[in-house]
C-alpha cells in the first residue's frame, strides 16, 4: 500500500480537491488544514490504517509527505518483532 497515496486520497475527501492535485510537499496549512482539522485527519488515518498514531510521533510534521514517512515508521515498528 502506498501510504502517501492513501493520505492524499483521504485529504482530498476531507478537505476537497483531487488526490493528484494535492502537493504532498506543501505545508499542511497551505492545503487548508488547521490544527483541529489535522487532529481530525489523524483520527481518520487511524481508522484507515488500523492502528493508533501517537500525536508525539507527528509533532514536527509539516507536509503530507512527512506524515506518510511518520506513518511508515510506525508501521515498520509495529511489524518488527518485540524485543524481550
mmCIF file of the N, C-alpha and C atoms, coordinates in Angstrom:
data_MODEL
# 
_entry.id   MODEL 
# 
loop_
_atom_site.group_PDB 
_atom_site.id 
_atom_site.type_symbol 
_atom_site.label_atom_id 
_atom_site.label_alt_id 
_atom_site.label_comp_id 
_atom_site.label_asym_id 
_atom_site.label_entity_id 
_atom_site.label_seq_id 
_atom_site.pdbx_PDB_ins_code 
_atom_site.Cartn_x 
_atom_site.Cartn_y 
_atom_site.Cartn_z 
_atom_site.occupancy 
_atom_site.B_iso_or_equiv 
_atom_site.pdbx_formal_charge 
_atom_site.auth_seq_id 
_atom_site.auth_comp_id 
_atom_site.auth_asym_id 
_atom_site.auth_atom_id 
_atom_site.pdbx_PDB_model_num 
ATOM 1   N N  . UNK A 1 1  ? 0.851   -1.171 0.000  1.00 0.00 ? 1  UNK A N  1 
ATOM 2   C CA . UNK A 1 1  ? 0.000   0.000  0.000  1.00 0.00 ? 1  UNK A CA 1 
ATOM 3   C C  . UNK A 1 1  ? 0.901   1.240  0.000  1.00 0.00 ? 1  UNK A C  1 
ATOM 4   N N  . UNK A 1 2  ? 0.566   2.191  -0.822 1.00 0.00 ? 2  UNK A N  1 
ATOM 5   C CA . UNK A 1 2  ? 1.308   3.442  -0.882 1.00 0.00 ? 2  UNK A CA 1 
ATOM 6   C C  . UNK A 1 2  ? 0.711   4.413  0.132  1.00 0.00 ? 2  UNK A C  1 
ATOM 7   N N  . UNK A 1 3  ? 1.409   4.597  1.224  1.00 0.00 ? 3  UNK A N  1 
ATOM 8   C CA . UNK A 1 3  ? 0.917   5.412  2.324  1.00 0.00 ? 3  UNK A CA 1 
ATOM 9   C C  . UNK A 1 3  ? 0.602   6.839  1.878  1.00 0.00 ? 3  UNK A C  1 
ATOM 10  N N  . UNK A 1 4  ? 1.493   7.422  1.090  1.00 0.00 ? 4  UNK A N  1 
ATOM 11  C CA . UNK A 1 4  ? 1.269   8.799  0.656  1.00 0.00 ? 4  UNK A CA 1 
ATOM 12  C C  . UNK A 1 4  ? 0.006   8.911  -0.187 1.00 0.00 ? 4  UNK A C  1 
ATOM 13  N N  . UNK A 1 5  ? -0.229  7.947  -1.056 1.00 0.00 ? 5  UNK A N  1 
ATOM 14  C CA . UNK A 1 5  ? -1.433  7.989  -1.884 1.00 0.00 ? 5  UNK A CA 1 
ATOM 15  C C  . UNK A 1 5  ? -2.693  7.897  -1.025 1.00 0.00 ? 5  UNK A C  1 
ATOM 16  N N  . UNK A 1 6  ? -2.681  7.010  -0.039 1.00 0.00 ? 6  UNK A N  1 
ATOM 17  C CA . UNK A 1 6  ? -3.831  6.870  0.865  1.00 0.00 ? 6  UNK A CA 1 
ATOM 18  C C  . UNK A 1 6  ? -4.078  8.189  1.594  1.00 0.00 ? 6  UNK A C  1 
ATOM 19  N N  . UNK A 1 7  ? -3.009  8.817  2.065  1.00 0.00 ? 7  UNK A N  1 
ATOM 20  C CA . UNK A 1 7  ? -3.144  10.095 2.766  1.00 0.00 ? 7  UNK A CA 1 
ATOM 21  C C  . UNK A 1 7  ? -3.711  11.153 1.831  1.00 0.00 ? 7  UNK A C  1 
ATOM 22  N N  . UNK A 1 8  ? -3.219  11.194 0.602  1.00 0.00 ? 8  UNK A N  1 
ATOM 23  C CA . UNK A 1 8  ? -3.725  12.181 -0.355 1.00 0.00 ? 8  UNK A CA 1 
ATOM 24  C C  . UNK A 1 8  ? -5.191  11.929 -0.695 1.00 0.00 ? 8  UNK A C  1 
ATOM 25  N N  . UNK A 1 9  ? -5.575  10.659 -0.798 1.00 0.00 ? 9  UNK A N  1 
ATOM 26  C CA . UNK A 1 9  ? -6.989  10.335 -1.051 1.00 0.00 ? 9  UNK A CA 1 
ATOM 27  C C  . UNK A 1 9  ? -7.878  10.828 0.098  1.00 0.00 ? 9  UNK A C  1 
ATOM 28  N N  . UNK A 1 10 ? -7.454  10.543 1.324  1.00 0.00 ? 10 UNK A N  1 
ATOM 29  C CA . UNK A 1 10 ? -8.240  10.976 2.481  1.00 0.00 ? 10 UNK A CA 1 
ATOM 30  C C  . UNK A 1 10 ? -8.259  12.501 2.609  1.00 0.00 ? 10 UNK A C  1 
ATOM 31  N N  . UNK A 1 11 ? -7.139  13.139 2.303  1.00 0.00 ? 11 UNK A N  1 
ATOM 32  C CA . UNK A 1 11 ? -7.084  14.601 2.357  1.00 0.00 ? 11 UNK A CA 1 
ATOM 33  C C  . UNK A 1 11 ? -8.032  15.202 1.328  1.00 0.00 ? 11 UNK A C  1 
ATOM 34  N N  . UNK A 1 12 ? -8.058  14.630 0.134  1.00 0.00 ? 12 UNK A N  1 
ATOM 35  C CA . UNK A 1 12 ? -8.963  15.124 -0.908 1.00 0.00 ? 12 UNK A CA 1 
ATOM 36  C C  . UNK A 1 12 ? -10.410 14.950 -0.485 1.00 0.00 ? 12 UNK A C  1 
ATOM 37  N N  . UNK A 1 13 ? -10.700 13.813 0.114  1.00 0.00 ? 13 UNK A N  1 
ATOM 38  C CA . UNK A 1 13 ? -12.069 13.539 0.565  1.00 0.00 ? 13 UNK A CA 1 
ATOM 39  C C  . UNK A 1 13 ? -12.485 14.502 1.678  1.00 0.00 ? 13 UNK A C  1 
ATOM 40  N N  . UNK A 1 14 ? -11.592 14.722 2.629  1.00 0.00 ? 14 UNK A N  1 
ATOM 41  C CA . UNK A 1 14 ? -11.929 15.522 3.797  1.00 0.00 ? 14 UNK A CA 1 
ATOM 42  C C  . UNK A 1 14 ? -11.834 17.032 3.528  1.00 0.00 ? 14 UNK A C  1 
ATOM 43  N N  . UNK A 1 15 ? -10.878 17.445 2.702  1.00 0.00 ? 15 UNK A N  1 
ATOM 44  C CA . UNK A 1 15 ? -10.630 18.876 2.532  1.00 0.00 ? 15 UNK A CA 1 
ATOM 45  C C  . UNK A 1 15 ? -10.936 19.381 1.122  1.00 0.00 ? 15 UNK A C  1 
ATOM 46  N N  . UNK A 1 16 ? -11.332 18.475 0.229  1.00 0.00 ? 16 UNK A N  1 
ATOM 47  C CA . UNK A 1 16 ? -11.698 18.874 -1.119 1.00 0.00 ? 16 UNK A CA 1 
ATOM 48  C C  . UNK A 1 16 ? -10.546 18.741 -2.097 1.00 0.00 ? 16 UNK A C  1 
ATOM 49  N N  . UNK A 1 17 ? -10.902 18.639 -3.368 1.00 0.00 ? 17 UNK A N  1 
ATOM 50  C CA . UNK A 1 17 ? -9.900  18.517 -4.413 1.00 0.00 ? 17 UNK A CA 1 
ATOM 51  C C  . UNK A 1 17 ? -9.742  17.093 -4.881 1.00 0.00 ? 17 UNK A C  1 
ATOM 52  N N  . UNK A 1 18 ? -8.737  16.912 -5.712 1.00 0.00 ? 18 UNK A N  1 
ATOM 53  C CA . UNK A 1 18 ? -8.408  15.595 -6.247 1.00 0.00 ? 18 UNK A CA 1 
ATOM 54  C C  . UNK A 1 18 ? -7.066  15.147 -5.668 1.00 0.00 ? 18 UNK A C  1 
ATOM 55  N N  . UNK A 1 19 ? -6.908  13.856 -5.384 1.00 0.00 ? 19 UNK A N  1 
ATOM 56  C CA . UNK A 1 19 ? -5.648  13.377 -4.810 1.00 0.00 ? 19 UNK A CA 1 
ATOM 57  C C  . UNK A 1 19 ? -4.422  13.784 -5.632 1.00 0.00 ? 19 UNK A C  1 
ATOM 58  N N  . UNK A 1 20 ? -4.533  13.688 -6.958 1.00 0.00 ? 20 UNK A N  1 
ATOM 59  C CA . UNK A 1 20 ? -3.386  14.021 -7.799 1.00 0.00 ? 20 UNK A CA 1 
ATOM 60  C C  . UNK A 1 20 ? -3.072  15.511 -7.795 1.00 0.00 ? 20 UNK A C  1 
ATOM 61  N N  . UNK A 1 21 ? -4.032  16.331 -7.409 1.00 0.00 ? 21 UNK A N  1 
ATOM 62  C CA . UNK A 1 21 ? -3.826  17.769 -7.373 1.00 0.00 ? 21 UNK A CA 1 
ATOM 63  C C  . UNK A 1 21 ? -3.269  18.278 -6.059 1.00 0.00 ? 21 UNK A C  1 
ATOM 64  N N  . UNK A 1 22 ? -3.093  17.381 -5.091 1.00 0.00 ? 22 UNK A N  1 
ATOM 65  C CA . UNK A 1 22 ? -2.589  17.788 -3.778 1.00 0.00 ? 22 UNK A CA 1 
ATOM 66  C C  . UNK A 1 22 ? -1.070  17.697 -3.777 1.00 0.00 ? 22 UNK A C  1 
ATOM 67  N N  . UNK A 1 23 ? -0.432  18.800 -3.426 1.00 0.00 ? 23 UNK A N  1 
ATOM 68  C CA . UNK A 1 23 ? 1.024   18.861 -3.341 1.00 0.00 ? 23 UNK A CA 1 
ATOM 69  C C  . UNK A 1 23 ? 1.458   18.258 -2.007 1.00 0.00 ? 23 UNK A C  1 
ATOM 70  N N  . UNK A 1 24 ? 2.067   17.091 -2.066 1.00 0.00 ? 24 UNK A N  1 
ATOM 71  C CA . UNK A 1 24 ? 2.467   16.377 -0.850 1.00 0.00 ? 24 UNK A CA 1 
ATOM 72  C C  . UNK A 1 24 ? 3.582   17.088 -0.097 1.00 0.00 ? 24 UNK A C  1 
ATOM 73  N N  . UNK A 1 25 ? 4.248   18.044 -0.757 1.00 0.00 ? 25 UNK A N  1 
ATOM 74  C CA . UNK A 1 25 ? 5.355   18.752 -0.124 1.00 0.00 ? 25 UNK A CA 1 
ATOM 75  C C  . UNK A 1 25 ? 4.978   20.152 0.362  1.00 0.00 ? 25 UNK A C  1 
ATOM 76  N N  . UNK A 1 26 ? 3.723   20.530 0.158  1.00 0.00 ? 26 UNK A N  1 
ATOM 77  C CA . UNK A 1 26 ? 3.252   21.836 0.638  1.00 0.00 ? 26 UNK A CA 1 
ATOM 78  C C  . UNK A 1 26 ? 2.957   21.740 2.135  1.00 0.00 ? 26 UNK A C  1 
ATOM 79  N N  . UNK A 1 27 ? 3.235   22.801 2.874  1.00 0.00 ? 27 UNK A N  1 
ATOM 80  C CA . UNK A 1 27 ? 2.852   22.800 4.296  1.00 0.00 ? 27 UNK A CA 1 
ATOM 81  C C  . UNK A 1 27 ? 1.351   22.561 4.424  1.00 0.00 ? 27 UNK A C  1 
ATOM 82  N N  . UNK A 1 28 ? 0.960   21.776 5.417  1.00 0.00 ? 28 UNK A N  1 
ATOM 83  C CA . UNK A 1 28 ? -0.455  21.409 5.547  1.00 0.00 ? 28 UNK A CA 1 
ATOM 84  C C  . UNK A 1 28 ? -1.359  22.617 5.715  1.00 0.00 ? 28 UNK A C  1 
ATOM 85  N N  . UNK A 1 29 ? -0.861  23.688 6.338  1.00 0.00 ? 29 UNK A N  1 
ATOM 86  C CA . UNK A 1 29 ? -1.716  24.864 6.481  1.00 0.00 ? 29 UNK A CA 1 
ATOM 87  C C  . UNK A 1 29 ? -2.010  25.515 5.128  1.00 0.00 ? 29 UNK A C  1 
ATOM 88  N N  . UNK A 1 30 ? -1.118  25.348 4.151  1.00 0.00 ? 30 UNK A N  1 
ATOM 89  C CA . UNK A 1 30 ? -1.375  25.863 2.803  1.00 0.00 ? 30 UNK A CA 1 
ATOM 90  C C  . UNK A 1 30 ? -2.419  25.018 2.073  1.00 0.00 ? 30 UNK A C  1 
ATOM 91  N N  . UNK A 1 31 ? -2.656  23.817 2.583  1.00 0.00 ? 31 UNK A N  1 
ATOM 92  C CA . UNK A 1 31 ? -3.675  22.947 1.999  1.00 0.00 ? 31 UNK A CA 1 
ATOM 93  C C  . UNK A 1 31 ? -5.037  23.199 2.633  1.00 0.00 ? 31 UNK A C  1 
ATOM 94  N N  . UNK A 1 32 ? -5.083  24.152 3.553  1.00 0.00 ? 32 UNK A N  1 
ATOM 95  C CA . UNK A 1 32 ? -6.343  24.476 4.222  1.00 0.00 ? 32 UNK A CA 1 
ATOM 96  C C  . UNK A 1 32 ? -6.620  23.608 5.430  1.00 0.00 ? 32 UNK A C  1 
ATOM 97  N N  . UNK A 1 33 ? -5.576  22.997 5.980  1.00 0.00 ? 33 UNK A N  1 
ATOM 98  C CA . UNK A 1 33 ? -5.735  22.124 7.143  1.00 0.00 ? 33 UNK A CA 1 
ATOM 99  C C  . UNK A 1 33 ? -5.218  22.860 8.373  1.00 0.00 ? 33 UNK A C  1 
ATOM 100 N N  . UNK A 1 34 ? -6.126  23.222 9.276  1.00 0.00 ? 34 UNK A N  1 
ATOM 101 C CA . UNK A 1 34 ? -5.708  23.868 10.517 1.00 0.00 ? 34 UNK A CA 1 
ATOM 102 C C  . UNK A 1 34 ? -5.395  22.802 11.566 1.00 0.00 ? 34 UNK A C  1 
ATOM 103 N N  . UNK A 1 35 ? -5.004  23.211 12.747 1.00 0.00 ? 35 UNK A N  1 
ATOM 104 C CA . UNK A 1 35 ? -4.588  22.245 13.768 1.00 0.00 ? 35 UNK A CA 1 
ATOM 105 C C  . UNK A 1 35 ? -5.715  21.307 14.178 1.00 0.00 ? 35 UNK A C  1 
ATOM 106 N N  . UNK A 1 36 ? -6.929  21.818 14.314 1.00 0.00 ? 36 UNK A N  1 
ATOM 107 C CA . UNK A 1 36 ? -8.058  20.959 14.651 1.00 0.00 ? 36 UNK A CA 1 
ATOM 108 C C  . UNK A 1 36 ? -8.376  20.005 13.491 1.00 0.00 ? 36 UNK A C  1 
ATOM 109 N N  . UNK A 1 37 ? -8.335  20.515 12.290 1.00 0.00 ? 37 UNK A N  1 
ATOM 110 C CA . UNK A 1 37 ? -8.567  19.675 11.107 1.00 0.00 ? 37 UNK A CA 1 
ATOM 111 C C  . UNK A 1 37 ? -7.516  18.588 10.993 1.00 0.00 ? 37 UNK A C  1 
ATOM 112 N N  . UNK A 1 38 ? -6.267  18.921 11.342 1.00 0.00 ? 38 UNK A N  1 
ATOM 113 C CA . UNK A 1 38 ? -5.188  17.933 11.288 1.00 0.00 ? 38 UNK A CA 1 
ATOM 114 C C  . UNK A 1 38 ? -5.436  16.827 12.300 1.00 0.00 ? 38 UNK A C  1 
ATOM 115 N N  . UNK A 1 39 ? -5.882  17.212 13.488 1.00 0.00 ? 39 UNK A N  1 
ATOM 116 C CA . UNK A 1 39 ? -6.182  16.216 14.526 1.00 0.00 ? 39 UNK A CA 1 
ATOM 117 C C  . UNK A 1 39 ? -7.308  15.290 14.069 1.00 0.00 ? 39 UNK A C  1 
ATOM 118 N N  . UNK A 1 40 ? -8.363  15.851 13.507 1.00 0.00 ? 40 UNK A N  1 
ATOM 119 C CA . UNK A 1 40 ? -9.461  15.035 12.981 1.00 0.00 ? 40 UNK A CA 1 
ATOM 120 C C  . UNK A 1 40 ? -8.978  14.139 11.837 1.00 0.00 ? 40 UNK A C  1 
ATOM 121 N N  . UNK A 1 41 ? -8.081  14.677 11.028 1.00 0.00 ? 41 UNK A N  1 
ATOM 122 C CA . UNK A 1 41 ? -7.499  13.918 9.924  1.00 0.00 ? 41 UNK A CA 1 
ATOM 123 C C  . UNK A 1 41 ? -6.712  12.724 10.463 1.00 0.00 ? 41 UNK A C  1 
ATOM 124 N N  . UNK A 1 42 ? -5.987  12.923 11.559 1.00 0.00 ? 42 UNK A N  1 
ATOM 125 C CA . UNK A 1 42 ? -5.246  11.820 12.180 1.00 0.00 ? 42 UNK A CA 1 
ATOM 126 C C  . UNK A 1 42 ? -6.188  10.707 12.636 1.00 0.00 ? 42 UNK A C  1 
ATOM 127 N N  . UNK A 1 43 ? -7.352  11.090 13.175 1.00 0.00 ? 43 UNK A N  1 
ATOM 128 C CA . UNK A 1 43 ? -8.328  10.068 13.586 1.00 0.00 ? 43 UNK A CA 1 
ATOM 129 C C  . UNK A 1 43 ? -8.802  9.260  12.378 1.00 0.00 ? 43 UNK A C  1 
ATOM 130 N N  . UNK A 1 44 ? -9.024  9.928  11.255 1.00 0.00 ? 44 UNK A N  1 
ATOM 131 C CA . UNK A 1 44 ? -9.420  9.239  10.024 1.00 0.00 ? 44 UNK A CA 1 
ATOM 132 C C  . UNK A 1 44 ? -8.313  8.284  9.572  1.00 0.00 ? 44 UNK A C  1 
ATOM 133 N N  . UNK A 1 45 ? -7.078  8.746  9.670  1.00 0.00 ? 45 UNK A N  1 
ATOM 134 C CA . UNK A 1 45 ? -5.947  7.902  9.277  1.00 0.00 ? 45 UNK A CA 1 
ATOM 135 C C  . UNK A 1 45 ? -5.814  6.689  10.192 1.00 0.00 ? 45 UNK A C  1 
ATOM 136 N N  . UNK A 1 46 ? -6.045  6.888  11.475 1.00 0.00 ? 46 UNK A N  1 
ATOM 137 C CA . UNK A 1 46 ? -6.014  5.753  12.403 1.00 0.00 ? 46 UNK A CA 1 
ATOM 138 C C  . UNK A 1 46 ? -7.044  4.702  12.007 1.00 0.00 ? 46 UNK A C  1 
ATOM 139 N N  . UNK A 1 47 ? -8.233  5.146  11.658 1.00 0.00 ? 47 UNK A N  1 
ATOM 140 C CA . UNK A 1 47 ? -9.274  4.213  11.213 1.00 0.00 ? 47 UNK A CA 1 
ATOM 141 C C  . UNK A 1 47 ? -8.842  3.498  9.941  1.00 0.00 ? 47 UNK A C  1 
ATOM 142 N N  . UNK A 1 48 ? -8.266  4.236  9.017  1.00 0.00 ? 48 UNK A N  1 
ATOM 143 C CA . UNK A 1 48 ? -7.879  3.672  7.717  1.00 0.00 ? 48 UNK A CA 1 
ATOM 144 C C  . UNK A 1 48 ? -6.741  2.664  7.849  1.00 0.00 ? 48 UNK A C  1 
ATOM 145 N N  . UNK A 1 49 ? -5.723  3.024  8.667  1.00 0.00 ? 49 UNK A N  1 
ATOM 146 C CA . UNK A 1 49 ? -4.552  2.156  8.792  1.00 0.00 ? 49 UNK A CA 1 
ATOM 147 C C  . UNK A 1 49 ? -4.711  1.099  9.875  1.00 0.00 ? 49 UNK A C  1 
ATOM 148 N N  . UNK A 1 50 ? -5.665  1.300  10.784 1.00 0.00 ? 50 UNK A N  1 
ATOM 149 C CA . UNK A 1 50 ? -5.949  0.273  11.779 1.00 0.00 ? 50 UNK A CA 1 
ATOM 150 C C  . UNK A 1 50 ? -5.023  0.247  12.983 1.00 0.00 ? 50 UNK A C  1 
ATOM 151 N N  . UNK A 1 51 ? -4.361  1.354  13.265 1.00 0.00 ? 51 UNK A N  1 
ATOM 152 C CA . UNK A 1 51 ? -3.544  1.435  14.477 1.00 0.00 ? 51 UNK A CA 1 
ATOM 153 C C  . UNK A 1 51 ? -3.484  2.891  14.933 1.00 0.00 ? 51 UNK A C  1 
ATOM 154 N N  . UNK A 1 52 ? -3.223  3.103  16.238 1.00 0.00 ? 52 UNK A N  1 
ATOM 155 C CA . UNK A 1 52 ? -3.158  4.473  16.746 1.00 0.00 ? 52 UNK A CA 1 
ATOM 156 C C  . UNK A 1 52 ? -1.924  5.203  16.235 1.00 0.00 ? 52 UNK A C  1 
ATOM 157 N N  . UNK A 1 53 ? -2.080  6.490  16.014 1.00 0.00 ? 53 UNK A N  1 
ATOM 158 C CA . UNK A 1 53 ? -0.971  7.349  15.603 1.00 0.00 ? 53 UNK A CA 1 
ATOM 159 C C  . UNK A 1 53 ? -0.735  8.328  16.749 1.00 0.00 ? 53 UNK A C  1 
ATOM 160 N N  . UNK A 1 54 ? 0.286   8.071  17.571 1.00 0.00 ? 54 UNK A N  1 
ATOM 161 C CA . UNK A 1 54 ? 0.544   8.957  18.702 1.00 0.00 ? 54 UNK A CA 1 
ATOM 162 C C  . UNK A 1 54 ? 0.856   10.370 18.226 1.00 0.00 ? 54 UNK A C  1 
ATOM 163 N N  . UNK A 1 55 ? 0.273   11.354 18.881 1.00 0.00 ? 55 UNK A N  1 
ATOM 164 C CA . UNK A 1 55 ? 0.489   12.741 18.477 1.00 0.00 ? 55 UNK A CA 1 
ATOM 165 C C  . UNK A 1 55 ? 1.959   13.128 18.532 1.00 0.00 ? 55 UNK A C  1 
ATOM 166 N N  . UNK A 1 56 ? 2.693   12.569 19.499 1.00 0.00 ? 56 UNK A N  1 
ATOM 167 C CA . UNK A 1 56 ? 4.115   12.933 19.583 1.00 0.00 ? 56 UNK A CA 1 
ATOM 168 C C  . UNK A 1 56 ? 4.917   12.422 18.392 1.00 0.00 ? 56 UNK A C  1 
ATOM 169 N N  . UNK A 1 57 ? 4.402   11.432 17.681 1.00 0.00 ? 57 UNK A N  1 
ATOM 170 C CA . UNK A 1 57 ? 5.111   10.918 16.511 1.00 0.00 ? 57 UNK A CA 1 
ATOM 171 C C  . UNK A 1 57 ? 4.912   11.800 15.277 1.00 0.00 ? 57 UNK A C  1 
ATOM 172 N N  . UNK A 1 58 ? 3.951   12.718 15.347 1.00 0.00 ? 58 UNK A N  1 
ATOM 173 C CA . UNK A 1 58 ? 3.684   13.597 14.197 1.00 0.00 ? 58 UNK A CA 1 
ATOM 174 C C  . UNK A 1 58 ? 3.797   15.075 14.577 1.00 0.00 ? 58 UNK A C  1 
ATOM 175 N N  . UNK A 1 59 ? 4.403   15.362 15.730 1.00 0.00 ? 59 UNK A N  1 
ATOM 176 C CA . UNK A 1 59 ? 4.500   16.739 16.201 1.00 0.00 ? 59 UNK A CA 1 
ATOM 177 C C  . UNK A 1 59 ? 5.236   17.643 15.214 1.00 0.00 ? 59 UNK A C  1 
ATOM 178 N N  . UNK A 1 60 ? 6.322   17.181 14.647 1.00 0.00 ? 60 UNK A N  1 
ATOM 179 C CA . UNK A 1 60 ? 7.116   18.008 13.731 1.00 0.00 ? 60 UNK A CA 1 
ATOM 180 C C  . UNK A 1 60 ? 6.680   17.941 12.287 1.00 0.00 ? 60 UNK A C  1 
ATOM 181 N N  . UNK A 1 61 ? 5.619   17.212 12.010 1.00 0.00 ? 61 UNK A N  1 
ATOM 182 C CA . UNK A 1 61 ? 5.163   17.022 10.630 1.00 0.00 ? 61 UNK A CA 1 
ATOM 183 C C  . UNK A 1 61 ? 4.624   18.334 10.069 1.00 0.00 ? 61 UNK A C  1 
ATOM 184 N N  . UNK A 1 62 ? 5.116   18.691 8.884  1.00 0.00 ? 62 UNK A N  1 
ATOM 185 C CA . UNK A 1 62 ? 4.668   19.923 8.240  1.00 0.00 ? 62 UNK A CA 1 
ATOM 186 C C  . UNK A 1 62 ? 4.017   19.673 6.881  1.00 0.00 ? 62 UNK A C  1 
ATOM 187 N N  . UNK A 1 63 ? 4.282   18.490 6.292  1.00 0.00 ? 63 UNK A N  1 
ATOM 188 C CA . UNK A 1 63 ? 3.742   18.174 4.967  1.00 0.00 ? 63 UNK A CA 1 
ATOM 189 C C  . UNK A 1 63 ? 3.113   16.787 4.982  1.00 0.00 ? 63 UNK A C  1 
ATOM 190 N N  . UNK A 1 64 ? 2.325   16.500 3.968  1.00 0.00 ? 64 UNK A N  1 
ATOM 191 C CA . UNK A 1 64 ? 1.730   15.161 3.868  1.00 0.00 ? 64 UNK A CA 1 
ATOM 192 C C  . UNK A 1 64 ? 2.797   14.108 3.613  1.00 0.00 ? 64 UNK A C  1 
ATOM 193 N N  . UNK A 1 65 ? 3.866   14.465 2.898  1.00 0.00 ? 65 UNK A N  1 
ATOM 194 C CA . UNK A 1 65 ? 4.961   13.508 2.676  1.00 0.00 ? 65 UNK A CA 1 
ATOM 195 C C  . UNK A 1 65 ? 5.625   13.147 4.001  1.00 0.00 ? 65 UNK A C  1 
ATOM 196 N N  . UNK A 1 66 ? 5.839   14.146 4.870  1.00 0.00 ? 66 UNK A N  1 
ATOM 197 C CA . UNK A 1 66 ? 6.408   13.877 6.196  1.00 0.00 ? 66 UNK A CA 1 
ATOM 198 C C  . UNK A 1 66 ? 5.460   13.020 7.030  1.00 0.00 ? 66 UNK A C  1 
ATOM 199 N N  . UNK A 1 67 ? 4.169   13.256 6.887  1.00 0.00 ? 67 UNK A N  1 
ATOM 200 C CA . UNK A 1 67 ? 3.175   12.448 7.594  1.00 0.00 ? 67 UNK A CA 1 
ATOM 201 C C  . UNK A 1 67 ? 3.233   10.997 7.124  1.00 0.00 ? 67 UNK A C  1 
ATOM 202 N N  . UNK A 1 68 ? 3.368   10.805 5.820  1.00 0.00 ? 68 UNK A N  1 
ATOM 203 C CA . UNK A 1 68 ? 3.472   9.445  5.274  1.00 0.00 ? 68 UNK A CA 1 
ATOM 204 C C  . UNK A 1 68 ? 4.719   8.746  5.816  1.00 0.00 ? 68 UNK A C  1 
ATOM 205 N N  . UNK A 1 69 ? 5.840   9.465  5.894  1.00 0.00 ? 69 UNK A N  1 
ATOM 206 C CA . UNK A 1 69 ? 7.075   8.880  6.427  1.00 0.00 ? 69 UNK A CA 1 
ATOM 207 C C  . UNK A 1 69 ? 6.897   8.494  7.897  1.00 0.00 ? 69 UNK A C  1 
ATOM 208 N N  . UNK A 1 70 ? 6.217   9.348  8.660  1.00 0.00 ? 70 UNK A N  1 
ATOM 209 C CA . UNK A 1 70 ? 5.980   9.053  10.078 1.00 0.00 ? 70 UNK A CA 1 
ATOM 210 C C  . UNK A 1 70 ? 5.105   7.811  10.225 1.00 0.00 ? 70 UNK A C  1 
ATOM 211 N N  . UNK A 1 71 ? 4.076   7.708  9.405  1.00 0.00 ? 71 UNK A N  1 
ATOM 212 C CA . UNK A 1 71 ? 3.187   6.538  9.474  1.00 0.00 ? 71 UNK A CA 1 
ATOM 213 C C  . UNK A 1 71 ? 3.920   5.283  9.027  1.00 0.00 ? 71 UNK A C  1 
ATOM 214 N N  . UNK A 1 72 ? 4.758   5.401  7.986  1.00 0.00 ? 72 UNK A N  1 
ATOM 215 C CA . UNK A 1 72 ? 5.551   4.246  7.553  1.00 0.00 ? 72 UNK A CA 1 
ATOM 216 C C  . UNK A 1 72 ? 6.488   3.782  8.664  1.00 0.00 ? 72 UNK A C  1 
ATOM 217 N N  . UNK A 1 73 ? 7.069   4.727  9.401  1.00 0.00 ? 73 UNK A N  1 
ATOM 218 C CA . UNK A 1 73 ? 7.954   4.372  10.515 1.00 0.00 ? 73 UNK A CA 1 
ATOM 219 C C  . UNK A 1 73 ? 7.167   3.660  11.617 1.00 0.00 ? 73 UNK A C  1 
ATOM 220 N N  . UNK A 1 74 ? 5.970   4.141  11.907 1.00 0.00 ? 74 UNK A N  1 
ATOM 221 C CA . UNK A 1 74 ? 5.123   3.478  12.906 1.00 0.00 ? 74 UNK A CA 1 
ATOM 222 C C  . UNK A 1 74 ? 4.737   2.079  12.453 1.00 0.00 ? 74 UNK A C  1 
ATOM 223 N N  . UNK A 1 75 ? 4.439   1.944  11.172 1.00 0.00 ? 75 UNK A N  1 
ATOM 224 C CA . UNK A 1 75 ? 4.076   0.638  10.625 1.00 0.00 ? 75 UNK A CA 1 
ATOM 225 C C  . UNK A 1 75 ? 5.243   -0.330 10.737 1.00 0.00 ? 75 UNK A C  1 
ATOM 226 N N  . UNK A 1 76 ? 6.442   0.137  10.408 1.00 0.00 ? 76 UNK A N  1 
ATOM 227 C CA . UNK A 1 76 ? 7.633   -0.708 10.491 1.00 0.00 ? 76 UNK A CA 1 
ATOM 228 C C  . UNK A 1 76 ? 7.892   -1.135 11.932 1.00 0.00 ? 76 UNK A C  1 
ATOM 229 N N  . UNK A 1 77 ? 7.698   -0.222 12.870 1.00 0.00 ? 77 UNK A N  1 
ATOM 230 C CA . UNK A 1 77 ? 7.895   -0.532 14.286 1.00 0.00 ? 77 UNK A CA 1 
ATOM 231 C C  . UNK A 1 77 ? 6.863   -1.553 14.754 1.00 0.00 ? 77 UNK A C  1 
ATOM 232 N N  . UNK A 1 78 ? 5.634   -1.388 14.313 1.00 0.00 ? 78 UNK A N  1 
ATOM 233 C CA . UNK A 1 78 ? 4.568   -2.298 14.723 1.00 0.00 ? 78 UNK A CA 1 
ATOM 234 C C  . UNK A 1 78 ? 4.790   -3.702 14.165 1.00 0.00 ? 78 UNK A C  1 
ATOM 235 N N  . UNK A 1 79 ? 5.401   -3.801 12.998 1.00 0.00 ? 79 UNK A N  1 
ATOM 236 C CA . UNK A 1 79 ? 5.615   -5.102 12.358 1.00 0.00 ? 79 UNK A CA 1 
ATOM 237 C C  . UNK A 1 79 ? 6.876   -5.794 12.834 1.00 0.00 ? 79 UNK A C  1 
ATOM 238 N N  . UNK A 1 80 ? 7.804   -5.044 13.443 1.00 0.00 ? 80 UNK A N  1 
ATOM 239 C CA . UNK A 1 80 ? 9.044   -5.665 13.880 1.00 0.00 ? 80 UNK A CA 1 
ATOM 240 C C  . UNK A 1 80 ? 8.786   -6.507 15.133 1.00 0.00 ? 80 UNK A C  1 
ATOM 241 N N  . UNK A 1 81 ? 9.531   -7.576 15.278 1.00 0.00 ? 81 UNK A N  1 
ATOM 242 C CA . UNK A 1 81 ? 9.332   -8.430 16.454 1.00 0.00 ? 81 UNK A CA 1 
ATOM 243 C C  . UNK A 1 81 ? 9.645   -7.657 17.740 1.00 0.00 ? 81 UNK A C  1 
ATOM 244 N N  . UNK A 1 82 ? 8.836   -7.879 18.732 1.00 0.00 ? 82 UNK A N  1 
ATOM 245 C CA . UNK A 1 82 ? 9.027   -7.214 20.029 1.00 0.00 ? 82 UNK A CA 1 
ATOM 246 C C  . UNK A 1 82 ? 10.296  -7.743 20.679 1.00 0.00 ? 82 UNK A C  1 
ATOM 247 N N  . UNK A 1 83 ? 11.058  -6.832 21.215 1.00 0.00 ? 83 UNK A N  1 
ATOM 248 C CA . UNK A 1 83 ? 12.263  -7.280 21.915 1.00 0.00 ? 83 UNK A CA 1 
ATOM 249 C C  . UNK A 1 83 ? 11.928  -7.639 23.348 1.00 0.00 ? 83 UNK A C  1 
ATOM 250 N N  . UNK A 1 84 ? 12.659  -8.595 23.878 1.00 0.00 ? 84 UNK A N  1 
ATOM 251 C CA . UNK A 1 84 ? 12.379  -9.077 25.229 1.00 0.00 ? 84 UNK A CA 1 
ATOM 252 C C  . UNK A 1 84 ? 12.996  -8.209 26.265 1.00 0.00 ? 84 UNK A C  1 
# 
